[in-house]
Amino acid sequence: MSGAAYLDCFSGISGDMLLGALLDAGLPEAELTASLDSLGLSGYRLDIHRAGGSPLRATRVEVAVNEPQPHRRLPDIENILAAGGLDPEVRTKALEIFHRLAEAEAAVHGCGVNEVHFHEVGGLDAMVDVVGVVSGFLRLGVTDIHCSPLPMPRGWIGCAHGELPLPAPAVCELLRGIPVYGEAVEQELVTPTGAAIVAVLAARFGPMPPMRIHRTGYGAGSRSRSDGRPNLLRLITGERFAPAEAQTVDVIETALDDWSPETWPHVAEKLLAGGALDAVLVPIQMKKGRPGFLLRIICDPSAAEAVKNILFRETTAIGLRYHTEQRRTLPREAVTLQTRWGPVRAKKIVTPDGPVIRPEYEECRRLALDNGVPVRTVYEEVALCSRSAAS
């Protein structure tokens, strides 16, 4: 059983790619078909085979429809999922994914949620993908899903609504607040179904978290990439662990008077992703009266070389100072608090005077934006919730 999974979406994501990756990572085909059979759907067959033309072993899943299928609306899909013999947890998550899809389509096409015709995103193949993926993660025991930032291409795609720009408008709606980056290829890389799945199932987006790898699976897309790169999705399963904190750290510094600080958020993000434990920007007065900035980075010695290279690449630094220091840290663990607006992640810190809980700022900001309340109100709510949780 694997508790954690990382979706490495270097070529994007679709429902069938993720389904193939799950099978490649050890999901038994019989267990997948058993879950799908419980829906009572007919008129299709599942074609599972090794992908051809790929430089890596990968599994390709195709839903071959052999009977005409109706265009379904959200109530139709709700009825199918409710009538099937699905595990309640699978049914709940699958419904949430289809609700998210319907809301995105309604938003971009200017209609009601129940008026959306699920053409490309809601046919029989999408139901197979969504139910298969949700049940697959459950069967593998995966409850903690992380995902890489998603690539956004350019170009056009033909659909039931005519020619639409890439990324598909529904994809842009589904990925609001999720890290993405531009990709110089004119080809669909992230489908609405794939975007909805990760928007609902992934707990975080970013670099791979600390984990012990159990299995790695590759799922193949239906088309070859126009730039020749492999059109694969990599799924890494394993178990999360809290790495021991280094009490010996490297401190790296540089002083700059010819660098624009507007790029600091980007630089800091790169440094933290590259292994920095902390990154500080301090305004200083330099020689000849020029204003400047001191960049101070703390990192594990094993990450020092990567951090130095990032500083040289991302700033105007031509030299660095560094030395080794000792530090002391308080024991802490990640916890989740339940507020009136939903769950919020926080840190439970054991101080000499007892445990305290401090929420993550981004979590409080998210709840404030999603619910239209001041962020200080969220902090006040978290403080009330944390008093009982810290005891």
N, C-alpha and C positions, 0 to 999 in steps of 0.2 A: 504494500500500500504506500502511495506517495502523497505527502501532504501539501506539496507546493509545486507550482509549474511556472515556467517563464516562456512567453511567446516572443520569439525572435523574428520579428516581421520585416526582415531585410528586403523582401519583395512584396510586402503588403500582406493582406489577409482576405480570405473569403471563407464562407461556410464549408465548402467542400475541401479546401486546403486544410482547414483545422481538423475536419473529420478524418482526412487521410493521415495527418500527423498523429492523431490520437491512436489510430490503428497501428501505425508504424512504431509508436512508443509502447505498445503492449496491450491495447484494448482488444479483448477477444472479439472476433467478428460475430460469433454466435450471440454474445451479450448485446452487441449493437443491434443486430437484427431482431432480437427478442423485444427490445425496447420499442423499435419502430413498428413491429407487428402489432403491438398493443394499441396502436392508433386506429387500426381497422381500415387503413387506406389501401386502395387497390390501383391498378393501372400503372405500375412502375416496377422496375427491378434495380437492384443495387449492383453496380459493376465495380469491383475492387480489384486492382491489379498494380503491378509495379510500373512506375512511370518510365516511359521510354525517352531516350535522349537526354537524361539528366546525368550530370557528373557524379551525383551522390545517389545512394539508394533512397528511394522515396515511394510513397504509396499514393496512388491516384484513386479518387472515389468519384464515380459518375452516377447520376440518377437518370436512368433511361426511362422516359415516360412513353408507355405504349398504348395509352388510351387518352382521348380528349379530356382536358381538365378545365373546370370552370375558373373564371376570375373570382377570387374570394375576397370578401371584406373581413374586417377585424371580427365582427360577431360570428362569422362562419368559422374562422380559425379558433375562436374561443370555444365554440360548440364541439369542434373536433377534439380539441385537447381535453375538454371536460368529460367527453364521452369515453375517451380512451382509458386504458388501464395503466396509466403512467404512475410512477412514483410521485407522491404529492410535491416533493421538492423539485423534481424535474418539471412538473406541470407549472408550478409557480414561476420558476425562472424562465421557462419558455414563453409563458404569457407576458412576462415583463419585457422580454426581448421584442415580441411582436407589438406590444403597446408602444415601445420606444420607436420601432420602425414606423408605425402608423402615425405617431405624433410628428415625426420628422417629415414624412411624405405630406401630411396635411399642412405643415408649416410652409413648405416650399411650393406647394401647388395651390394654396389658398382655399382649402376645403375643410369640411369637418372630418374628425378622426374616423367615424364610422362610414364615411363616404369614400374613403380611400380604397381603390381597387388594387390589390396586391398583384401587380403584374410580375415584373422581374423579381421583386423581393418577397412575394408571398405565395408563390405557386407551391405545388407539391414538393418540388426539390428543396425549397427554402424550409418547409416544415421538416423534411428529413434532416437537413443540415442542422437546424436549431435544436430539435429534439435529440438528434444523435450526439451533438456536441455536449449539451447539458448532461445527458445521461452518461456519456463517456467519461466526463470529468468525475461524476459521482461514482461510477464503477471503479475508477482508478484511485478513489479516495482523495482527490485533489480538492482542497477547500481554499487555498491561498494562491490566487492567480495574479501574476505580474506580467506586464506587456511592455515591449519596447516602443519608442515613438514611431509613428506611422508615416510612410512615404506618401507624398501628395504629387501626382504627375500632372501633366498638361494634356491638351488634346480634346477630342470630342468622342461621344459614345451615342450610338443609336438605341432608342428604347421606345416604349409605347407612347411616350410624349414627344417623340421626334428626336432631333439632335440636341444633346445637352453637353455643356462643358464639363471637363474633368478637372478636379474631382467632382463626382456627381453631386448635385445640390443637396440631396438627402444625406450623403456622406459628410459634407461640411456641417450640416445641422447636427448630425449624430455625434460628431467629434468636437463639439464646442467644449472648451476647457481641457482637452486632451492634447498632449504634445505631438506635433507633426513637423515635418520638414519637406522642402521641395525636392523633387526628383526629376532630372532632365530626361524624361522618357514620355512619349505621347501614347499612353496605354493605361487602361484601368488597372490599378494595383489594389485598391481597397474597395470592396463592394459594400453596398448598404447592409447586406446581411452580416458580413464580417465586421463592419463598424458597429452594428447594434450589439453583436455578441460580446465584443470586448468592452463596449461602453457599459454593459450590464455586469459582466462577469469579472473583469479585471479590477483588482483592488488598487493598484498603482501602476503608473507608467514611468519608465525611465530605464536606467541600467539594470542589469541582472542583480538581484539581491543575493546576499550570502546564502548559499545552500549547498548541500551535498547531493551530487547528481546521481540519480538512479538509472534513468533511461533517457535517450534522445531519439526523437522521431521527426521525420520529414514528410510533409504533405505537399503534393505537386498541384500547381494550378492547371487550368484547362488550356492555356495558351503559352507559347514560348515568348520570352521577353524580346522586344525589338532590338535591345542593345546587346543581346547575347548572354546576359547574366542568367543564372538559374532562377526560375520562377518557383521558388520553394518557400514554405513556412517551416521554421524549426521550432519544435516543442521540446523543452527540457523539463523533465520531472525529477523530483527529489524531495528533500526535507530541508526546511529552513533551520538555521542555527544562529545563535548570537555569538559572533566572533569575540574572543577575548580582547579587551581593549589594551592597546600598547601603552605601557607606562614610561617607555623611552621613546621620545618623538624627535623628529627633525624639525627645526624652525628655519624657514627659508624667507629671505627678505630681499627687496629691491626698492630703490628710491627713483622716481621718475618725474621729470619736469617737462617732457615733450610728448605726453600721452594723454588722450582724451578719456576722461573717466566715464563717459556715457556708455562705453562698452563693458563696464565693470559687471553688470548683472550676467552678461554672457560669459565673461571670463570666470567669474565665481562659479557659475554652473559647470563649466568645463573642468575647473579645478576639483570641485567636489565629486564629480563623476569620475575623475581620474585618480581619486584616492586621498584627496585632502580631507583632514578632519575638521579644519576650520580655515577660513579665509577672511582677512581683515583689510580694509582700506582706510588709511589714516591721512588726513590733510597735513602737510608739513610746509615749513619755510626752508627753501634750499639756498645754496650759495648764490651770491650776487642778488639776493632778495627775491628770487623767482619762487612763486608758489609751486608746490609739487605734491606728490602722493607717495606714501610708504605702503607697499604691499607686503603683508606678513602672512605666511602660510604655515600651518602646522600639519604634519602628516606622519604616518607610520614610515619608518626608514625604508621599508620595502617599496613604498610608492614615491620616494623622493625623486628618482630619475624621471618618472612620468610627469610629476608636477613641475620640475624644472623645464622640461621640454614644452609644456603647455605655456608657461610664462614667456619663454623665448618666442614661441609661435604667435601668441595672442596679444603681446604687449610690445612696447618699444625697448624693453630691457636688453642691455648688452652685457650685463654682469649680474651675478647673484651672490649674496652672502648666506651662509647656512652653518648651523651648529646643532648639537644634540643637547636636549634638555630632559629632565625628569618631570613627571607630572603625577598628580593624584586625582582620581575620578571617583565619584560616588556611585554605588551600585544603582542600576536603574533597569526598568523593563517597559516594553510597550504595552499599553492597556487601551481598552475601548470603553468610553462612557456613553450611556444612553441619555440623550437630551430630548426635550419636547419636539425638536426638529429632526431627530434621528441620531445615529451614532457619530461619535467624534473620537479620533485617535489622540492619545496623549502619552506622556512619560510619567511613570511612577518612580520617584527618586527617593532613595533611603538616605535621609540626612541624619546627623548626630541627634537631632531633636525628634526624629520620627519621620515616617513617610509623607511625602507631598506629591501631588499630581499637578502637572503643568501641561496644558493642551498645546497641540501644534498650531501655530498661527494660521497656516494655510487651511487647516481644517475649519477653524473658526471663521475665517474669511469666506470659505465655501458656503458654510451654513448661513452666514449673514446675507450673502448675495442670493442664494437660492430662495431664501424666505423673506427677503426684504426687510430685515431688521438691522439695527446698528451692531457692529461687531462687538462693541463693549457689552451689549445685552447678551450676546452669545457667551462672552467670557464670564459674565455674572452667573449665567445658567450653569456653565461648566463648573464654576467654583462651588455652587450648591451641590451638584452631583458628585464632585470629587471628595467632599467631606466624608461621606459614608464609605466611598470606595477606598479611600486612603487608610481607613481605620482597620 
